[in-house]
Amino acid sequence: MTAYKFPELEQLERIIEQLGDHAQTSVIERIRYKRLEFPIHCITLGSTAPDAPVLAFFGGVHGLEKIGSEVILAYMQTLSQLLDWDEELLARLERSRLVFVPIVNPVGVFKGTRSNGNCVDLMRNAPVEGVGTTRLYSGQRITPHLPWYRGDEFNMEKEALALCDVVDQQLFSSPLSIALDLHSGFGVRDYVWFPYASRKTPFMFAAQTLALKERFDRCYPHHVYKIEPMCKEYVINGDLWDYLCDDFEQRCEAGQLFLPLTLEMGSWLWLRKSPLHLFYRHGLFHPLLPHRLQRVFRRHFMLFDFLHRSLLYPNQWAGLGQTEQQFYRDKAAGLWYG
């Protein structure tokens, strides 16, 4: 087997070297494709205490949407510089943990394909069946030669299992955790989605999610995101975050909270400004012009910082009393599920 590096992987390994002793790094899986081998890296910053709140970033689940990986790498690059002098950040990390898996699907990023090397769409790969799914994009097991192929019914792909293992080991052990999975596509605006994607059932933490959303709206009233459950837009089979939510619900202890978010960067806006990009492999999912790429790198750091701070000061959104929970649950029902 030959270890092969592509630009995003090379950039990640340079950042790991820059982080030095500030980070704990591991290769959580090695993916073989033909005669090549690709690592999946996991990088951890901050407290190792099991009760530390955790914010985790995942990118490149769909290899064609490599902008997700690149935004995470840009954020990690910034952190690697701040860690040399920013005492406020260092103090935050003494009480919290940041986890990064920037390239979940290295073969897909390397090839420029949505699926992995086995032609499986990793975000359709979990053993979760959507309720009322009829369209092809919801996930299919007809043939790997069509898009949105779900893979084997009884065996998840290595990349999907690696992501689930990180969540199980790093987030499920914490009393409070947020996962942010970065994608691109779907429309001319940026979305922040939360479960469920497989059914139009209210999310188990809908009350806390709405309280967090309102806090974000108050702090940044001009933000660019539409925040809603993914099922408001479409319903799919095999969603990894639904699978992990169901697992968490069965295993969690009283008081634990796990909030998986998906940042869907609206790439149609880039295409609308430059329609000829449609004729490029990455044109529909990636800002090809340098100034647009730089703008995307800057655009989301405010959200990342807000989520990190919210983990450290959670009482107003995660520590709701019974009366407050019922109030926000009823409000969420009218806003998102009515």
Secondary structure as GFF3:
##gff-version 3
##sequence-region A 1 338
A	DSSP	beta_strand	2	3	.	.	.	ID=ss1
A	DSSP	alpha_helix	7	19	.	.	.	ID=ss2
A	DSSP	three_ten_helix	20	22	.	.	.	ID=ss3
A	DSSP	beta_strand	23	33	.	.	.	ID=ss4
A	DSSP	beta_strand	36	46	.	.	.	ID=ss5
A	DSSP	beta_strand	54	59	.	.	.	ID=ss6
A	DSSP	alpha_helix	67	82	.	.	.	ID=ss7
A	DSSP	alpha_helix	87	94	.	.	.	ID=ss8
A	DSSP	beta_strand	97	101	.	.	.	ID=ss9
A	DSSP	alpha_helix	106	111	.	.	.	ID=ss10
A	DSSP	three_ten_helix	122	124	.	.	.	ID=ss11
A	DSSP	three_ten_helix	136	138	.	.	.	ID=ss12
A	DSSP	alpha_helix	158	166	.	.	.	ID=ss13
A	DSSP	pi_helix	167	171	.	.	.	ID=ss14
A	DSSP	beta_strand	176	184	.	.	.	ID=ss15
A	DSSP	beta_strand	190	194	.	.	.	ID=ss16
A	DSSP	alpha_helix	206	219	.	.	.	ID=ss17
A	DSSP	beta_strand	225	229	.	.	.	ID=ss18
A	DSSP	three_ten_helix	230	232	.	.	.	ID=ss19
A	DSSP	alpha_helix	240	251	.	.	.	ID=ss20
A	DSSP	beta_strand	257	265	.	.	.	ID=ss21
A	DSSP	alpha_helix	268	273	.	.	.	ID=ss22
A	DSSP	three_ten_helix	275	279	.	.	.	ID=ss23
A	DSSP	alpha_helix	290	299	.	.	.	ID=ss24
A	DSSP	alpha_helix	301	312	.	.	.	ID=ss25
A	DSSP	alpha_helix	322	336	.	.	.	ID=ss26
###
